[in-house]
């Protein structure tokens, strides 16, 4: 086979619809994982964000607003991407993307750690004093340093949650067959996210700060309160997004063609 034939073969592979779909889904999947690491350090109050009156609930002794990590903004994308990749590409597909995402997260970890160690320019440190940031180096270190803790927690929680999701997804599918898409999609998600919601918070805001001293560690009551609220949000969103899952399957089946889509689902289930 000469060079031109090899190039043509590569073009044909990339031009195949299943391959192209995998690249698109994988791109969203990995980008979502990376962005979540950077924005997850922020904890926001839902009522204040929406301009509502505070609910003033009491959960595990914590009173106040509904509080979430900003990473929950990306969770609906995770839910949909994980289900679709599971459905059409099976365990091997989700495993490949999971390990690739973890590799990119670790790479980001190394680069951020290196950036924190760089000596700051004098003018840069004080340039935002009038905006309420007296020391940019400290702000950079706290925000991205806390992000490093979330990265460590996320890598561990991400792998655990993804493997649990894949396992429960295919066990439910084997038990129910091709019917009840909502059950395997929502059921596997609710099981895996129970692990993800608490493991990340524990490592990032409890164990990590105790070891590094970068930030003050959270109390157990705060950790359980935030974790429970976030899991409840994911539970509700998993139910609300069920029609979107069916829509995604419909669009992909039309894109791939019914015969190809059914064959991919059959192979993914093996």
N, C-alpha and C positions, 0 to 999 in steps of 0.2 A: 504494500500500500504506500503510494507516494504521499508527499506533504499535502498536496491539494485535496486528496481524498480524505486524509486525516482531518483537515480543517472542515471539509464538508460534513464529515461525520460528527464533529463537535457542534457545528451549527444545527444539524438535524436533532441532536440530543437536546440542546437548549431550546429548540423550536417546538419540541413535543409539549403538548398541553400539561400532562402530569408533572413534568420537570419544571415547567414555567410556573405552575401553581405552587409547587413545593418551594421554589425560590422566593416567590412573593409572600407566602405564609411564613416562611422561615425568616425573611427580612423583618416582617412585623413582629414576630415572636422575639427575636434577639434585640431589636431596637427597644421594644417594650421593656425587656428585662434591664437593659442599661439605663434607660431614662428613669425607671423606678428607683434605681440606686441613688440617683442624684436628687430627686425631689422628695424621696421618702423621709428625709430628715425633718421636714416641716410637719408639725402637728397643727391642724386647723380646727376651728369650732364651726360646725355646720350651721347652727342657728344664726350666728353673727354673719357668716358668709352670705346667707340667703336673706338677711334682714328680718328674721323671725324673733319672737320673744323666746328667751331661754326656757327650755323644758324644766330645768332645775330638778333633774332626777337624782336619785341617790343609788349608786351602784358600787358595791364593795366598799362603802364608806366614802366614796368620791362623789362630791356634789358639783353640778355645773352643767355645761353644754355638752352636746354630743361631739366627741373629739375623734379625729381620724388622722392617720398618716396620709400625706398628700399622694402617696403611692396608690391609694385606692382609686384614684382617677383612672389609672391604667388597668385596673382589675377586670372590668368588662371585656377588654381586648384579650386579656389572658384567657378568660373563660371561653370565649368564642374560638380563639386560635387553637387552644389545647384540644377542644372537642373536635374541631374539623381535622386537625392533623392526626389525631387518634383514629378518627373514622376512616380516613382515606389512606393513611400511610402507616398506621399501626405502631407497635411498640418501638420498632427500629427507627422510624421517622422521628418520633417524639424524643427518643433517647439521644439520637444524633444531635438534634437541635438543643436539647437540654445541656449536654456536655459542651457543645459549641458556645452556648450562652454563658455557661460558667467560665469557660476559658476567656471569653471577652471581658467578663466581670473581673476576673483575676488580673487581666492585663490592665484594666482601668484602675484597679487597686494599686498596682505597682506604679503607674504613672502619677496618680494623685499623691501617693506617699512621697514620691520624688519631688513633686511640685511643692509640697509643704516644707521640705527640707531646704529649698532654695532661699538664699538670703535676700530679703526684700529691699527694693530701692527706698531710700529715706523719704522721698517725696510721695511715694505711693502709699506708705504706711499712714500718713496723716491727711491724704487728699480729700477724704470724705468726712472730716470732723464736723463740718457744718450740717451734715445730713444725719448726724447722730451715730456715726461710726468712728470713734476716736482712734482705733488701731485696726487697719485693714488686715494686717498679718494675723492678728489674733482672731478676727472674724473669719478669715479664710481657713485658719487652722481648726476652729471650732466647728464650722459648718461642714467642711470636707473631712475633717478628722472624725466627726460623728458619722459622716457618710461612710468612712472606712469600717466602722463598727457595724453599720447596717449591711455593708457589702459582705462582711464575714458571716453575719447572721443570715443574710439572704441566700448566700451560696449553699449553706447547709440546709436551710428551710426549703429552698427552691428544689434541690435534688430530692429531698425526702417527699415533698408534696407532689412533685411530678411523677415519681415512681409509684406513690400511693394512688394517684389519679389514674395512671395507666393501668395498674393492676385492677382497681375496682371497676374502671370503665369496661374492660374486656370481660371481667367476670359477670358483670350485669348483662353485657351483650350476649355472652354465651347462654345465659339463663333465659333471656327474653327474645333472642333472635333479632331480626331487623325491625321489629315493631318497638314502640315506646322509646323513640329517640330521646325524648325529654327525660326519661328515667335514668338512662346511662349517662347523659350529659350532666344533668343536675345532681344526681346522686353521687357520682364520682367526684364532682367538684366540691360538694358539701363535706365529703369525707376528707379530701386532701387539704382543703382550706382550713380545717380545724387545726391541723398540724402547722400549716404555714403562718396562720394569724398569730400564734403564740410563740413559736420558735424564734421568729425574727425579732419580736419585741424583747424577748428574754435575753438574747445574745446582744442586741444592739443597745438596749437601754437599761439592762440589769447587770448581766455578767460582764460584758465588755467594759463599761465604765468602772466597775469595781476593780478590774485588772489594770486598766490604762490610766484612770484618773482624768481622762479628757473632759468628761462632763459628770455631773452628779447622777448617780444611779437612781432609777425610779424605785418607788416603793412597790411592794407586791400588790397592794390595793389598786394603785394607779395602773400597773401593768395589766391586771385582770380586767379592770374597767375598760381601758382602751381596747384590749384584745377582744373582749366580749362584744363591744359596740361594733368593731370592725367586722367581726365574724357575722353578726346579725345583719350588717349591711350587705355582706357578700351573699348571705342566705337569701335575702330579699331580691337582690339583683339577679341571682341565679334563676329565680322563679320568673322575674319580670322579663328576662332576656330569652326565655325559652322560645317564643315565636321567632326571634332573630336567628336562633340556631336552625330552625326549620327553613327559614328564608335562605340562610347561607347554604344549606344542603341543596335546596332547590336550584339556586343560581349555579353552584358548582356542578351539579348533575347535568344541567343544560350546557355548561361550558365544556365539560369533558365528553359529553355524550352518554346516554343511559348505559350502553353496553360497557364502555370503559369504566364508568363510575362504579357499576355493580361489580366488575372484576376487581377493581382496586379495593373496594370494601371487603370482598371475600378474602383477598390475600392479606389485608390488614388484620382481619379477625383470626387468621391462622396463628 
